[in-house]
Amino acid sequence: MTQHVFIVGSKGIPGSYGGYETFVDKLTEYHQDNPDLKYHVACKADEDGEFEYHNARCFKVKVPNIGPAQAIYYDVAALQRVVRYIKEHKIEHAIVYVLACRIGPFCAHFERQIHRLGGILYVNPDGHEWMRAKWSAPIRRYWKISEQMMVKHCDLLVCDSKNIERYIHEEYAAYDPKTTYIAYGAETRRNKLADDDPKLLEWLAEKGLSPRSYYLVVGRFVPENNYETMIREFMRSDSKRDFALITNVNDKFLGELEERTHFRSDPRIKFVGTVYDQELLMKVRELAYGYFHGHEVGGTNPSLLEALGSTDLNLLLDVGFNREVAEDAALYWTKELGDLAALIGQADAMGEEERAELGRAARQRVADAYSWQHISDKYRDLFQRRA
């Protein structure tokens, strides 16, 4: 019997930068030839409609421009559509999988409706949305309460980090939550671009970079990813290399960073825009001398996995999430003044074989625990247990 799985909470597929979007894209890609699984994926859009992608039924949900409340509206509207579809098509034993904890106040209502139709509700709790610095205090309070209510009103929490799973059990022991751990995934293949590919050479020349001459960071331009610490510490270092930042720059935050660090006075600091060509991005990662990862909030982070799969030398903020993923295949720094600057000095002095050895360990770590094949197999087993 075909198991129907409804996914709500990603912006939709095909995926681009976002973690959830990439996850859903890869999940449907790896399962597209599995006749026992049928995916139905909500996609945020300017108009309603449907299309097929990786054999998944993708249904567009029109969302009005209502500011930060868009995300909540989108999830609620998508779940209403899911419930209606299950009812109209008489789908038995449906799995509804909600990514992130945005709709806590509505969760009990949807849990009842889904159960009444013979379905079950799974939730991916993401990674401490309520701690993100970009939200005001009232919005952070809402995210925390929302998380609490979604933990209480679901059948299973699928955690992509052991640290998140531990937190759920400690914080919400009163609800006796049922959890399972399935990590986020990463590509383990090498990229397809040659070192002399014209597209690559043009990009490097345009940005004033050359192979192994730059440290790199890729990620969302938000305070909790510790851009200020990384920039400040790089400026304190004596490195002869550049620091290239691939990110979607926000002018307000950029202005605050300039005010606090005066990074524009250091020609080594280079904001190089975004790169949506995945093959080019993989190659740019591969050719970096080292990669900085300052993410402080969240579970298994996609950009960290991609760095471990591509870049030999990775310098990570020393928090539980990052150590859980990279283990001994990376170097670690703290936010203490001078700590990262000293580590950059050590990194610059490393020999080629020492860096290559770390790179081999990082790629092996990703292959063993985080390959998309491994992750998609775990989801297949989870979903098909229900069939």
URPE-V146090 format. One record per residue. N is the residue number from 1. RES is the residue in one small letter. SS is DSSP state (H for helix, E for strand, C for the rest). BURIAL is 1 if it has 16 or more other ideal C-beta (glycine too) atoms within 10 Angstrom, else 0. D_FIRST is the distance of its C-alpha to the first C-alpha in Angstrom with 1 decimal. Layout:
n=N res=RES ss=SS burial=BURIAL d_first=D_FIRST
n=N res=RES ss=SS burial=BURIAL d_first=D_FIRST
This chain:
n=1 res=m ss=C burial=0 d_first=0.0
n=2 res=t ss=C burial=0 d_first=3.8
n=3 res=q ss=E burial=1 d_first=6.4
n=4 res=h ss=E burial=1 d_first=9.4
n=5 res=v ss=E burial=1 d_first=12.7
n=6 res=f ss=E burial=1 d_first=16.0
n=7 res=i ss=E burial=1 d_first=19.1
n=8 res=v ss=E burial=1 d_first=22.6
n=9 res=g ss=C burial=1 d_first=25.9
n=10 res=s ss=C burial=1 d_first=26.5
n=11 res=k ss=C burial=1 d_first=28.8
n=12 res=g ss=C burial=1 d_first=26.1
n=13 res=i ss=C burial=1 d_first=25.5
n=14 res=p ss=C burial=0 d_first=27.1
n=15 res=g ss=C burial=1 d_first=28.6
n=16 res=s ss=C burial=0 d_first=32.3
n=17 res=y ss=C burial=1 d_first=34.2
n=18 res=g ss=C burial=0 d_first=32.3
n=19 res=g ss=H burial=1 d_first=30.4
n=20 res=y ss=H burial=1 d_first=27.3
n=21 res=e ss=H burial=1 d_first=27.3
n=22 res=t ss=H burial=1 d_first=27.5
n=23 res=f ss=H burial=1 d_first=24.8
n=24 res=v ss=H burial=1 d_first=22.2
n=25 res=d ss=H burial=1 d_first=23.5
n=26 res=k ss=H burial=1 d_first=23.1
n=27 res=l ss=H burial=1 d_first=19.6
n=28 res=t ss=H burial=1 d_first=18.3
n=29 res=e ss=H burial=1 d_first=20.5
n=30 res=y ss=H burial=1 d_first=19.3
n=31 res=h ss=C burial=1 d_first=15.5
n=32 res=q ss=C burial=0 d_first=16.1
n=33 res=d ss=C burial=0 d_first=15.1
n=34 res=n ss=C burial=1 d_first=11.8
n=35 res=p ss=C burial=0 d_first=9.0
n=36 res=d ss=C burial=0 d_first=6.5
n=37 res=l ss=E burial=1 d_first=8.8
n=38 res=k ss=E burial=1 d_first=10.5
n=39 res=y ss=E burial=1 d_first=13.9
n=40 res=h ss=E burial=1 d_first=16.2
n=41 res=v ss=E burial=1 d_first=19.7
n=42 res=a ss=E burial=1 d_first=22.9
n=43 res=c ss=E burial=1 d_first=26.0
n=44 res=k ss=E burial=1 d_first=29.5
n=45 res=a ss=E burial=1 d_first=31.5
n=46 res=d ss=C burial=0 d_first=34.6
n=47 res=e ss=C burial=0 d_first=32.7
n=48 res=d ss=C burial=0 d_first=29.4
n=49 res=g ss=E burial=0 d_first=27.0
n=50 res=e ss=E burial=0 d_first=23.9
n=51 res=f ss=E burial=0 d_first=23.3
n=52 res=e ss=E burial=0 d_first=20.9
n=53 res=y ss=E burial=1 d_first=21.5
n=54 res=h ss=C burial=1 d_first=19.7
n=55 res=n ss=C burial=0 d_first=16.8
n=56 res=a ss=E burial=1 d_first=16.7
n=57 res=r ss=E burial=0 d_first=17.6
n=58 res=c ss=E burial=1 d_first=21.0
n=59 res=f ss=E burial=1 d_first=22.7
n=60 res=k ss=E burial=1 d_first=26.4
n=61 res=v ss=E burial=1 d_first=28.1
n=62 res=k ss=E burial=0 d_first=31.8
n=63 res=v ss=C burial=1 d_first=33.8
n=64 res=p ss=C burial=0 d_first=37.5
n=65 res=n ss=C burial=0 d_first=40.1
n=66 res=i ss=C burial=0 d_first=40.9
n=67 res=g ss=H burial=0 d_first=41.7
n=68 res=p ss=H burial=0 d_first=40.0
n=69 res=a ss=H burial=0 d_first=38.2
n=70 res=q ss=H burial=0 d_first=36.0
n=71 res=a ss=H burial=1 d_first=33.5
n=72 res=i ss=H burial=1 d_first=33.1
n=73 res=y ss=H burial=1 d_first=33.0
n=74 res=y ss=H burial=1 d_first=30.3
n=75 res=d ss=H burial=1 d_first=27.9
n=76 res=v ss=H burial=1 d_first=28.5
n=77 res=a ss=H burial=1 d_first=28.2
n=78 res=a ss=H burial=1 d_first=24.9
n=79 res=l ss=H burial=1 d_first=23.5
n=80 res=q ss=H burial=0 d_first=24.8
n=81 res=r ss=H burial=1 d_first=23.0
n=82 res=v ss=H burial=1 d_first=19.7
n=83 res=v ss=H burial=1 d_first=20.1
n=84 res=r ss=H burial=0 d_first=21.1
n=85 res=y ss=H burial=1 d_first=18.2
n=86 res=i ss=H burial=1 d_first=15.6
n=87 res=k ss=H burial=0 d_first=17.9
n=88 res=e ss=H burial=0 d_first=18.5
n=89 res=h ss=C burial=0 d_first=14.9
n=90 res=k ss=C burial=0 d_first=13.8
n=91 res=i ss=C burial=1 d_first=11.0
n=92 res=e ss=C burial=0 d_first=9.9
n=93 res=h ss=C burial=0 d_first=10.3
n=94 res=a ss=C burial=1 d_first=11.5
n=95 res=i ss=E burial=1 d_first=13.6
n=96 res=v ss=E burial=1 d_first=17.0
n=97 res=y ss=E burial=1 d_first=19.0
n=98 res=v ss=E burial=1 d_first=22.7
n=99 res=l ss=E burial=1 d_first=25.1
n=100 res=a ss=C burial=1 d_first=28.6
n=101 res=c ss=C burial=1 d_first=30.3
n=102 res=r ss=C burial=1 d_first=31.9
n=103 res=i ss=C burial=1 d_first=30.9
n=104 res=g ss=H burial=1 d_first=31.8
n=105 res=p ss=H burial=0 d_first=33.7
n=106 res=f ss=H burial=1 d_first=30.6
n=107 res=c ss=H burial=1 d_first=28.0
n=108 res=a ss=H burial=0 d_first=28.4
n=109 res=h ss=H burial=0 d_first=28.0
n=110 res=f ss=H burial=1 d_first=24.7
n=111 res=e ss=H burial=1 d_first=23.4
n=112 res=r ss=H burial=0 d_first=24.3
n=113 res=q ss=H burial=1 d_first=22.6
n=114 res=i ss=H burial=1 d_first=19.3
n=115 res=h ss=H burial=0 d_first=19.4
n=116 res=r ss=H burial=0 d_first=20.3
n=117 res=l ss=C burial=1 d_first=17.2
n=118 res=g ss=C burial=0 d_first=15.1
n=119 res=g ss=C burial=1 d_first=14.7
n=120 res=i ss=E burial=1 d_first=16.6
n=121 res=l ss=E burial=1 d_first=19.3
n=122 res=y ss=E burial=1 d_first=20.0
n=123 res=v ss=E burial=1 d_first=23.4
n=124 res=n ss=E burial=1 d_first=25.1
n=125 res=p ss=C burial=1 d_first=28.7
n=126 res=d ss=C burial=1 d_first=30.4
n=127 res=g ss=C burial=1 d_first=33.9
n=128 res=h ss=C burial=1 d_first=36.6
n=129 res=e ss=H burial=1 d_first=36.7
n=130 res=w ss=H burial=1 d_first=39.4
n=131 res=m ss=H burial=0 d_first=41.7
n=132 res=r ss=C burial=1 d_first=41.8
n=133 res=a ss=C burial=0 d_first=45.5
n=134 res=k ss=C burial=0 d_first=44.7
n=135 res=w ss=C burial=0 d_first=43.9
n=136 res=s ss=C burial=0 d_first=46.8
n=137 res=a ss=H burial=0 d_first=47.2
n=138 res=p ss=H burial=0 d_first=45.7
n=139 res=i ss=H burial=0 d_first=42.6
n=140 res=r ss=H burial=1 d_first=42.2
n=141 res=r ss=H burial=0 d_first=42.5
n=142 res=y ss=H burial=1 d_first=39.8
n=143 res=w ss=H burial=1 d_first=37.4
n=144 res=k ss=H burial=1 d_first=38.2
n=145 res=i ss=H burial=0 d_first=37.7
n=146 res=s ss=H burial=1 d_first=34.5
n=147 res=e ss=H burial=1 d_first=33.2
n=148 res=q ss=H burial=1 d_first=34.3
n=149 res=m ss=H burial=1 d_first=32.5
n=150 res=m ss=H burial=1 d_first=29.2
n=151 res=v ss=H burial=1 d_first=29.3
n=152 res=k ss=H burial=0 d_first=30.0
n=153 res=h ss=C burial=1 d_first=27.2
n=154 res=c ss=C burial=1 d_first=24.0
n=155 res=d ss=C burial=1 d_first=21.5
n=156 res=l ss=E burial=1 d_first=21.9
n=157 res=l ss=E burial=1 d_first=24.3
n=158 res=v ss=E burial=1 d_first=23.3
n=159 res=c ss=E burial=1 d_first=26.8
n=160 res=d ss=C burial=1 d_first=27.7
n=161 res=s ss=C burial=1 d_first=31.0
n=162 res=k ss=H burial=1 d_first=32.1
n=163 res=n ss=H burial=1 d_first=35.1
n=164 res=i ss=H burial=1 d_first=33.1
n=165 res=e ss=H burial=1 d_first=31.0
n=166 res=r ss=H burial=0 d_first=34.4
n=167 res=y ss=H burial=1 d_first=35.8
n=168 res=i ss=H burial=1 d_first=33.0
n=169 res=h ss=H burial=0 d_first=33.6
n=170 res=e ss=H burial=0 d_first=37.4
n=171 res=e ss=H burial=0 d_first=37.7
n=172 res=y ss=C burial=1 d_first=35.2
n=173 res=a ss=H burial=0 d_first=35.6
n=174 res=a ss=H burial=0 d_first=36.3
n=175 res=y ss=H burial=0 d_first=32.6
n=176 res=d ss=C burial=0 d_first=31.3
n=177 res=p ss=C burial=1 d_first=28.7
n=178 res=k ss=C burial=0 d_first=25.5
n=179 res=t ss=E burial=1 d_first=25.3
n=180 res=t ss=E burial=0 d_first=23.9
n=181 res=y ss=E burial=1 d_first=25.6
n=182 res=i ss=C burial=1 d_first=24.1
n=183 res=a ss=C burial=1 d_first=26.9
n=184 res=y ss=C burial=1 d_first=27.3
n=185 res=g ss=C burial=1 d_first=27.3
n=186 res=a ss=E burial=1 d_first=30.0
n=187 res=e ss=C burial=1 d_first=30.7
n=188 res=t ss=C burial=1 d_first=32.4
n=189 res=r ss=C burial=0 d_first=33.6
n=190 res=r ss=C burial=0 d_first=37.1
n=191 res=n ss=C burial=1 d_first=37.7
n=192 res=k ss=C burial=0 d_first=38.5
n=193 res=l ss=C burial=1 d_first=42.0
n=194 res=a ss=C burial=0 d_first=45.2
n=195 res=d ss=C burial=0 d_first=48.0
n=196 res=d ss=C burial=0 d_first=50.1
n=197 res=d ss=C burial=0 d_first=47.5
n=198 res=p ss=H burial=0 d_first=49.5
n=199 res=k ss=H burial=0 d_first=47.0
n=200 res=l ss=H burial=1 d_first=47.2
n=201 res=l ss=H burial=0 d_first=51.0
n=202 res=e ss=H burial=0 d_first=51.5
n=203 res=w ss=H burial=1 d_first=49.4
n=204 res=l ss=H burial=1 d_first=51.4
n=205 res=a ss=H burial=0 d_first=54.7
n=206 res=e ss=H burial=0 d_first=54.0
n=207 res=k ss=H burial=1 d_first=53.2
n=208 res=g ss=C burial=0 d_first=56.2
n=209 res=l ss=C burial=1 d_first=54.1
n=210 res=s ss=C burial=0 d_first=54.1
n=211 res=p ss=C burial=0 d_first=51.9
n=212 res=r ss=C burial=0 d_first=52.3
n=213 res=s ss=C burial=0 d_first=54.7
n=214 res=y ss=E burial=1 d_first=52.5
n=215 res=y ss=E burial=1 d_first=50.5
n=216 res=l ss=E burial=1 d_first=47.4
n=217 res=v ss=E burial=1 d_first=45.2
n=218 res=v ss=E burial=1 d_first=42.1
n=219 res=g ss=C burial=1 d_first=40.7
n=220 res=r ss=C burial=1 d_first=40.9
n=221 res=f ss=C burial=1 d_first=44.5
n=222 res=v ss=C burial=1 d_first=44.6
n=223 res=p ss=H burial=0 d_first=47.1
n=224 res=e ss=H burial=1 d_first=44.8
n=225 res=n ss=H burial=1 d_first=44.2
n=226 res=n ss=C burial=1 d_first=47.9
n=227 res=y ss=H burial=1 d_first=49.3
n=228 res=e ss=H burial=1 d_first=52.7
n=229 res=t ss=H burial=1 d_first=52.9
n=230 res=m ss=H burial=1 d_first=51.8
n=231 res=i ss=H burial=1 d_first=54.2
n=232 res=r ss=H burial=1 d_first=57.1
n=233 res=e ss=H burial=1 d_first=56.7
n=234 res=f ss=H burial=1 d_first=56.5
n=235 res=m ss=H burial=1 d_first=59.6
n=236 res=r ss=H burial=0 d_first=61.3
n=237 res=s ss=C burial=1 d_first=60.5
n=238 res=d ss=C burial=0 d_first=62.7
n=239 res=s ss=C burial=1 d_first=59.9
n=240 res=k ss=C burial=0 d_first=60.9
n=241 res=r ss=C burial=1 d_first=57.3
n=242 res=d ss=E burial=1 d_first=55.7
n=243 res=f ss=E burial=1 d_first=52.9
n=244 res=a ss=E burial=1 d_first=50.4
n=245 res=l ss=E burial=1 d_first=48.1
n=246 res=i ss=E burial=1 d_first=45.1
n=247 res=t ss=C burial=1 d_first=44.1
n=248 res=n ss=C burial=0 d_first=44.0
n=249 res=v ss=C burial=0 d_first=47.5
n=250 res=n ss=C burial=0 d_first=48.2
n=251 res=d ss=H burial=0 d_first=51.9
n=252 res=k ss=H burial=0 d_first=52.6
n=253 res=f ss=H burial=1 d_first=51.3
n=254 res=l ss=H burial=1 d_first=52.9
n=255 res=g ss=H burial=0 d_first=56.2
n=256 res=e ss=H burial=0 d_first=55.9
n=257 res=l ss=H burial=1 d_first=55.3
n=258 res=e ss=H burial=0 d_first=58.4
n=259 res=e ss=H burial=0 d_first=60.4
n=260 res=r ss=H burial=0 d_first=59.5
n=261 res=t ss=H burial=1 d_first=59.5
n=262 res=h ss=C burial=0 d_first=61.5
n=263 res=f ss=H burial=1 d_first=59.0
n=264 res=r ss=H burial=0 d_first=60.5
n=265 res=s ss=H burial=0 d_first=63.6
n=266 res=d ss=C burial=0 d_first=61.7
n=267 res=p ss=C burial=0 d_first=60.9
n=268 res=r ss=C burial=1 d_first=58.4
n=269 res=i ss=E burial=1 d_first=55.9
n=270 res=k ss=E burial=1 d_first=53.9
n=271 res=f ss=E burial=1 d_first=51.3
n=272 res=v ss=C burial=1 d_first=49.7
n=273 res=g ss=C burial=0 d_first=47.2
n=274 res=t ss=C burial=0 d_first=43.4
n=275 res=v ss=C burial=1 d_first=41.6
n=276 res=y ss=C burial=0 d_first=38.3
n=277 res=d ss=C burial=0 d_first=38.3
n=278 res=q ss=H burial=0 d_first=36.0
n=279 res=e ss=H burial=0 d_first=37.6
n=280 res=l ss=H burial=1 d_first=41.1
n=281 res=l ss=H burial=1 d_first=40.2
n=282 res=m ss=H burial=1 d_first=39.0
n=283 res=k ss=H burial=1 d_first=42.3
n=284 res=v ss=H burial=1 d_first=44.4
n=285 res=r ss=H burial=1 d_first=42.9
n=286 res=e ss=H burial=1 d_first=43.5
n=287 res=l ss=C burial=1 d_first=47.1
n=288 res=a ss=C burial=1 d_first=47.9
n=289 res=y ss=C burial=1 d_first=50.4
n=290 res=g ss=E burial=1 d_first=48.5
n=291 res=y ss=E burial=1 d_first=45.9
n=292 res=f ss=E burial=1 d_first=46.5
n=293 res=h ss=E burial=1 d_first=43.8
n=294 res=g ss=C burial=1 d_first=45.0
n=295 res=h ss=C burial=1 d_first=41.8
n=296 res=e ss=C burial=1 d_first=42.5
n=297 res=v ss=C burial=1 d_first=39.6
n=298 res=g ss=C burial=1 d_first=35.9
n=299 res=g ss=C burial=1 d_first=33.4
n=300 res=t ss=C burial=1 d_first=32.5
n=301 res=n ss=C burial=1 d_first=34.3
n=302 res=p ss=H burial=1 d_first=33.0
n=303 res=s ss=H burial=1 d_first=36.6
n=304 res=l ss=H burial=1 d_first=37.5
n=305 res=l ss=H burial=1 d_first=34.7
n=306 res=e ss=H burial=1 d_first=35.7
n=307 res=a ss=H burial=1 d_first=39.3
n=308 res=l ss=H burial=1 d_first=38.6
n=309 res=g ss=H burial=1 d_first=36.8
n=310 res=s ss=H burial=1 d_first=39.7
n=311 res=t ss=C burial=1 d_first=43.0
n=312 res=d ss=C burial=1 d_first=45.0
n=313 res=l ss=C burial=1 d_first=46.9
n=314 res=n ss=E burial=1 d_first=45.2
n=315 res=l ss=E burial=1 d_first=47.2
n=316 res=l ss=E burial=1 d_first=45.1
n=317 res=l ss=E burial=1 d_first=46.1
n=318 res=d ss=C burial=0 d_first=46.2
n=319 res=v ss=C burial=1 d_first=43.5
n=320 res=g ss=H burial=0 d_first=40.8
n=321 res=f ss=H burial=1 d_first=37.9
n=322 res=n ss=H burial=1 d_first=39.6
n=323 res=r ss=H burial=0 d_first=40.8
n=324 res=e ss=H burial=1 d_first=37.3
n=325 res=v ss=H burial=1 d_first=36.0
n=326 res=a ss=H burial=1 d_first=39.0
n=327 res=e ss=C burial=0 d_first=40.7
n=328 res=d ss=C burial=0 d_first=43.7
n=329 res=a ss=C burial=1 d_first=42.9
n=330 res=a ss=C burial=1 d_first=44.7
n=331 res=l ss=E burial=1 d_first=48.0
n=332 res=y ss=E burial=1 d_first=48.2
n=333 res=w ss=E burial=1 d_first=50.5
n=334 res=t ss=C burial=0 d_first=51.3
n=335 res=k ss=C burial=1 d_first=52.6
n=336 res=e ss=C burial=0 d_first=56.1
n=337 res=l ss=C burial=0 d_first=58.8
n=338 res=g ss=C burial=0 d_first=59.4
n=339 res=d ss=H burial=0 d_first=56.5
n=340 res=l ss=H burial=1 d_first=54.4
n=341 res=a ss=H burial=1 d_first=57.6
n=342 res=a ss=H burial=0 d_first=58.6
n=343 res=l ss=H burial=1 d_first=55.2
n=344 res=i ss=H burial=1 d_first=55.5
n=345 res=g ss=H burial=0 d_first=58.8
n=346 res=q ss=H burial=0 d_first=57.3
n=347 res=a ss=H burial=1 d_first=54.5
n=348 res=d ss=H burial=1 d_first=57.0
n=349 res=a ss=C burial=0 d_first=58.9
n=350 res=m ss=C burial=1 d_first=56.0
n=351 res=g ss=C burial=0 d_first=56.2
n=352 res=e ss=H burial=0 d_first=53.8
n=353 res=e ss=H burial=0 d_first=52.5
n=354 res=e ss=H burial=0 d_first=52.0
n=355 res=r ss=H burial=1 d_first=49.8
n=356 res=a ss=H burial=0 d_first=47.9
n=357 res=e ss=H burial=0 d_first=47.2
n=358 res=l ss=H burial=1 d_first=45.7
n=359 res=g ss=H burial=1 d_first=43.6
n=360 res=r ss=H burial=0 d_first=42.3
n=361 res=a ss=H burial=1 d_first=41.5
n=362 res=a ss=H burial=1 d_first=39.7
n=363 res=r ss=H burial=1 d_first=37.5
n=364 res=q ss=H burial=0 d_first=36.7
n=365 res=r ss=H burial=1 d_first=35.8
n=366 res=v ss=H burial=1 d_first=33.4
n=367 res=a ss=H burial=0 d_first=31.8
n=368 res=d ss=H burial=0 d_first=31.4
n=369 res=a ss=H burial=1 d_first=29.9
n=370 res=y ss=C burial=1 d_first=29.0
n=371 res=s ss=E burial=1 d_first=27.7
n=372 res=w ss=H burial=1 d_first=24.9
n=373 res=q ss=H burial=0 d_first=23.1
n=374 res=h ss=H burial=1 d_first=23.5
n=375 res=i ss=H burial=1 d_first=22.5
n=376 res=s ss=H burial=1 d_first=19.4
n=377 res=d ss=H burial=0 d_first=18.3
n=378 res=k ss=H burial=1 d_first=19.0
n=379 res=y ss=H burial=1 d_first=17.0
n=380 res=r ss=H burial=1 d_first=13.9
n=381 res=d ss=H burial=0 d_first=14.4
n=382 res=l ss=H burial=1 d_first=15.0
n=383 res=f ss=H burial=1 d_first=12.1
n=384 res=q ss=H burial=0 d_first=9.5
n=385 res=r ss=C burial=0 d_first=11.4
n=386 res=r ss=C burial=1 d_first=10.3
n=387 res=a ss=C burial=0 d_first=6.5
